Amino acid sequence: MDIRVLNYFVTIVQTKSISNAAQVLHITQPTLSRQMKDLEDELDTTLFYRGSREIQLTEDGQYLYNRAIEILAMVNKTKSNIRRTEAISGDLYIGAAETQSLDILAQVTQKLTESYPETRVHLRSGNADFVQENLDQGIFDIGMTFGPFEKRKYNHLSLPNRDTWGVLVPKGHPLTEIENLKLVDVISYPLIVSAQSNVDFTVLSGLGDYRIVATYNLLYNASLLVKAGVGIALALDGIIPTDYDHSQLEFLKLQEREKDSLQVIWKKQGTLSPVAKEFLKMLEKVIDRPEKRIVNKKQGLEETLV
């Protein structure tokens, strides 16, 4: 599959017709139509529904479009990062969990982009499963996650975690009357919980029967379910603002204020770009960790052993 043809395909989808795409790409419409027919023959599928004024994708066409966007982004990132190896420049893709502790990465991002004006940082939010999947595919350079992870698979730097668990409830919910709220008080209500696979619910089962009515990967979406009365959400503090006059929600901290590990991770088998290496070096200085370090000779990067 030719990268050039993938770019043609994406342009057709985004401009909504072959004729529009031909004008953008500065090629003839018959040539572009033939390229798409050859692509369909190569993949042994139909990508478009014919006969419509605007391009309508088939299910396979939508799948290819989603993958093509990722592939083209990776190609462009690779070109950008190796085009000028003598200077720190290019794109850095970071996948991160929702957390107020993200301000640590924000501080490093500010320093990086100020010190190296030709760098660009692209931040994408999601849970640990989302972050690790995109790290494995090479779409993200660095990820920030909560909880356990595969230490054989990823290098990591531990971050100070200021987030605590609690429950997001509607204003006036009965739980707001409890002074020292515990998990055992929470499980009698319908629960909305994080969908990531590394969340351990055995602590809940040890307290009695509970019912999960919905899951989420971004807390904002879960907050809409809470407002609609679907249930109450187990979540981290400080992500959804509730301290303003017209807020419909309240965040209640749990007495069991356990904190998950928080870390920045990157693939052990991958090769970091110069901008990613510089970001991690700056991050180490910001968190000012005294732990023992070793040098990764392949990447030329100091890595913290934890």
C-alpha positions, 0 to 999 in steps of 0.5 A: 500500500503506497503512502501517496495513495493513502494520502489521496484517499484521506484527501477524498474523504476530507474534501467529500468528493473525488473532484474536490480532492483532484483540485486540491492534489493537482491531479486529474479526476480520472487519474484519482478515480483509477488510483482509488479503484486500484486501491480497492482491488488491492484490498479486495473491498469496496471503500465508497458507496457510489452514486452519492453527491458526497463521498460515503464510506463503507465500513471498510472505508471508515476503518481504512480512513481511521488507520490512514490518519494514524499512519500518515501522522506517524510518517510525518512525525518520523520525517520531522524528527529526523530531518534536522538531527543537529537541533532539537525540533519536531513533534512530540506526542504524549498520551496522558491520564486525566489528572491535576498532576498533569501540571508537571508535564505542562511545566516541562512542555513550557520549558521545552517549547520556549527553549526549542521554538521548533518543537511542538507537543501534542497532548492526547487524553485517555485512560491507561489502556488507550495510552499503552495501545498508542505507545505500542503502535508508535503513535505516542512517544511518551505516556503518563498513566496511573496504576500498575504497568508492565515494567518489562515492557516500558521504561518509566519515571515515577511522578509525585501523585497529588490525586486522591480517590472519591465519588462524584455525586449530584448536589444534595445526594444522601452521601453528602450527609456522611461526615467520614465517607467510606467505600462501604457507604458508596457501594449501595448506590449504582456505580460508574467506574473507570473502564481501564483494565488495570483497575482492581475492583476486588476491594469493592467485592470484599465490602459486599454486593455492588452494581456497576451500571456504566464505565468511562474512559474520560471523567467529563463523560461520566459527569454527564451520566451522574447529572442524568441520574444514572449513578455516582462515579468513582473518580479522582479529585480535581478533574471535574470542577464542582466548587462554583455556585451553579455546579450540579455536582459535588466531589466527596473524598473517601476516608480511604485516600489511597493513591495509585502510582503515577508515572511517565512511561515509554517503550523499552524497545523503541528509539526515542526522537531527540525531542522526546529524549530532551523532554525526559531529561527536563522532566527528571530535573523538574521532579529532582529525583535522587535515585540511582541512574544508568545510561541507556547506551542505545539511546544515549539517555539517562534512565531512572531505576525505580 
